[in-house]
Amino acid sequence: MDDAWMNAPRWLRFAEVLPVVWLYCFAEETVIGKSASGKKYWPRFLVFLELRFEIWLVCLLAYFELASGQAIVAILLPGLASFSILQRFGADALSRRTGSAVGASLFSAITRSWFIALCFH
């Protein structure tokens, strides 16, 4: 846990990344639509997985195209995938309770920016 603590350089990186990530998160919330429960939840979740799969595919293609031999993408991929899914569940829970796409996108942006600042130091 000690390495996950936000130090001064990570706080700066977090503050720089947050506005850009919030724009993406708000666009994602807009595309996948209003939060639902029951059987209506899973089509929305599948759209989220399709969007996220595109990002993971770009990362994978960049890894093979650059051919730098770095294994960081392969090492981070399971963590990124599980973090993305857990973050989506959290954003959906917040969206269902508040009814706010802005709140859910801000939650997503904060958690993703923290993850980016944590991983890439």
N, C-alpha and C positions, 0 to 999 in steps of 0.2 A: 504494500500500500504506500510505502514511502515514496516510490517512484511515480505514483499517480498524483502526488500532491502538486498543486499549481504553484510554481515559483514565478519570479518576475518575468523572465522571457516567455514563459508559457501564457501568462496573463496577457502580455502584449500580442502574442500570436492569436490568442482567443479573441481579443477585441478586434483584431484585423479581419479575422475570418468570419466572425458572427454576422455582419450585415449581408455578406455574399451568400452564406449558407441559409440565412433566413429567407432571402428571395427564392432560392431553390425549394425550400421547405414549403413556403406559401404556394408556389406553383404546383408542387406535388399534391398538397391538400386540395387545391382547386381541381386538379385533374382527376383524382380518385373520388372526389365527391363527398357528400355529407355522410357522417358517421351513422352506421346502422347496427342493428343487433340481430341475432338469429341467423336465418338463412340468407338474409340480405348482406351480411357481413362478409361472407367468403368471396363473392365476386369482386367486391371492393379490395379485399386483401390480395386477390390474384392480380388485379391491376397494379397494385403496389409492388408485388413480386416481379412482375414483368418490367416495370420501370427500373427496379433495383438490379434486375438481371442485366439490363442494358449497360448499366454503370459497371457492373462486375465484368461483363464481356469486354468493355473498352479497356479496363485495367489489364485483363488477361492478354488482349491483343497488343497493348502497349508493351507488356512484358516480353512477348515473343518478337515484336518488331524491333525493339531496342536491343535485344540480345546482349544485354550487359552482363548476364550471368548472376545478377543479384536475385536472391530468393526471397526478398522481403515481401513481394506481392503474394507469393505462395504461402508464406508463413502467416501473413496478416489476413488472408482471405477467410478462413473459418471464423476468426474473431470478428471481422467486419460483417460477415453474414449473420452471425448470431446477434451481434449488437444491433444491426439494422432491424431484425425481426422483433427483438425485445423493445427497441425504441418505438417501433410502430404500434405495438400493443399498448405501450404507455401513452402515446399520442392519441390513440383511439379511445382509451379510457378517459383521458382528459376531455376529448372532444364530445364524448357522450354525456359527461357530467355538466359541461359548461355550454355546449352547443356552439362553440366558437372555433372557427377554422384558424383565426389569427392566433388564439391561445395555443392551439395544438401545434401550429407551425413554429411559434416561438419556443415552445418546449422542445420540439425536434431540433431546432437550430441551436439551442443552448447545449443540448446533449451531444450533438454531432460536432459542434465547435470545440467542446471540451475534449472529445475523443481525438479529434485532429490535432489539437494542441498537445495532447498527451502522447500520441504515437509518433509524431514527427518533430522531435526536438533536436 
